[in-house]
Amino acid sequence: MELVNQLKSLENIIAKHHSLIEKESRNLISEFSISKAEETQREIDEIENSNRLLQIGIVGRVNAGKSSLLNALLFDGKSVLPKAATPMTAALAVISYGEELSAEVEFFSQHDIDNIQNDAKQYEAEFKRLLKLKQEELKGRKRKKLSKNDHQQDKDQKKLKIDKSELEKIEARVKRELDKSEPSLSASHDQYQRIKESGIDPKNLENSKVVPFDNIDSLAKDLSEYVGSSGRYMPFTKSVHLRIPQENLKNIQIVDTPGVNDPVVSREERTRELLKFCDVVFIVSPAGQFMSNEDLELMDRITSKEGVRELFVIASKCDMQLYGSIKKESGGDLYKAFNSMTTDLASSLHSTLSKLKNDHPEIGDAYDKLIAQSKESIIHSSGIALTIKEAYDNQSVLDSGEAHAWGMLVENYPDYFSETDKKLTIPSLDLLSNMNVIQKVIADVRDKKDQILAKRKEEFIKAKTDSLERYKKELLKYIELSIEDINDGDVDELKARRKRLNHIKLTVSGLVDEEYYDLVDELKINMGNKLKNELNSYFKQTNRDIDSAEGSDTENYDVEKDGFLSWGARKLGLGGYETRTRTFTTVRAGAVRSALSDLTIEIESAIKSVSDTTVLNWRKSLVPTIVGVLRDNADDEDINPSQIRKVVRNVINRVEFPTLSYEDNLIDEETDDNPTNLGIYGLWGHSNTSLRSATGTLTKRDAESFLDEAKDYVNSLKKRVNSDIDSYLGDLISNLKGVEISKEIFSEYDAQLEDLAKQIENKEITLDEYNKLKKEIGELR
């Protein structure tokens, strides 16, 4: 590559003539941010290779048809990937290319299991409390219906007992209520029961293991042991990374996400992090239960955008919606039926997401394209249709569900499906499966990403080339000035100037130091104000986002009415109650968590941007200010302005400027004592905080507790950031004031004059070498 070759050549030239140019080259490299040839090539390679991986995210609730979609995309409809048992047991799955067919299975850590167990105990305590309450309520209702005759008292006491069937109904009701009101605890309880029933001691499990497979058939069978609904190791499987040697997976990574209310906090965090960097996300929602509340809660994970981000909604299991009114209205015309169905789905998508954005403006523009292009963004799909297509010549291999779906199609749309006419049937099955459209979406995103990467590479090379040209220009300018100084210089005059410089140093040093320290103090004030003002705006916006995520809902409840008549009515089971309505708090946890996560990223970016810009502007103002002080107190024949500018620049380039960054605080690896941390101050590192574990929409006490923790975190973070800014500024000013600026300047200037005198004494040799250097740099094109 031309840029890299030029850099290599220039590095060799500088090394060959290092005695003449090395010091000036080092300062110019710092000024123009010139990287070494090897580093530049590595950066170009990273742009070309690291970001070429096309990341595809699959989001959808359990039984939405995600496994069928992936089986259709990757395995021509063959049932290779098993379905999850429940939303709580769905493992995080990553699928990518690998030379060998294998699965890397990660098991829950003891830390994960302990958290699940603790939540399960909370669930059981709440279950017992509610069960006792419901039993008392049932006994109360029974008591009201009993006669008040004393002679029936013994009989009445028997009637107050709760029989087995009644108890089972109460338990089922309590479970339903807890599933709705405490979904995270319910998920943990379900998971822990499966762990206990497995009979496996988790202490005997490794942290992870690589499972090799002989072929795709053995993968389909053996993988179910880890992620299948009845798999032996399923209760302990945290994530699975499948590596498959298929050409259609090269440069692609697919992230198949678990359901909402994941009881494993660290897995939920990793899911969000992986989704954040996906180039295209398919939201899979069954056409028969399209865009449910659970779908919207899962979509909370889709917020921050990194790079290319395309969103599409796949209306799965569309074959199941072709009957009833749609068939009747279409008159058995398959294409009319599809048009009617997709129109209805698009309308539903538009209205649902428009309401979501109106109610929760904090989601920003994440779903704007889905709202504006609802019909274009919906892709109907039927994984079972592709399975039927692949099995058409051997229909006996279809399982009962597939055979039933096939029979329904043949019976209701005989003009499009036939058990014997393959030519008629295959195009109709292709219409149902719609895989060609999904593959085209992926190809289009790939092309768009390639274009973006090509543009990014082009812009990177242009920026580096422009910097290189400025660097070469300044080197040539320095060489020209050096040649001029040698030709015009006089050794005796330089010696006299060095003597006069000592006198100037005594009279001017105090003024230079005073001006410099004033500039340092101004830097502290300006940077402190800019940093705090900039960051305060982010904190205010985050608080607004938290407030926007908060909502309210209502519920009805009965209370006893006052008065004797009401008491009597209650005793007789004839009423005596009045229904009241109460309002409770709700919060979209995903929106708040995303706002907090974005806040940490924005802080990182703002600190770097403000500090870099402020220091750059300060350095630009420093040189003319110091040169002005020197010129005001000395003649130009003693203080060469051009040389002094370079001297001041060289001195400041040697100053160590501290950085204020939190990158080292980000924890990438998870251990039992050090859970995955996505917040710069350990937001997700506190095992007892609901900020880490909450997903979906929280209500009542959970919502209020969650909101309190979120706001406390923001306030705590703000105090910490302001404290860190003060510490950073203290270090910066200490470093700058530690520079004896006048001493450094005059020492550097004197050394330059001494070097010039030596070059004049060896004029012929030095000029010859400078001219060779000038020629070699000038010939670089």
Disulfide bonds with the S-S distance in Angstrom:
none
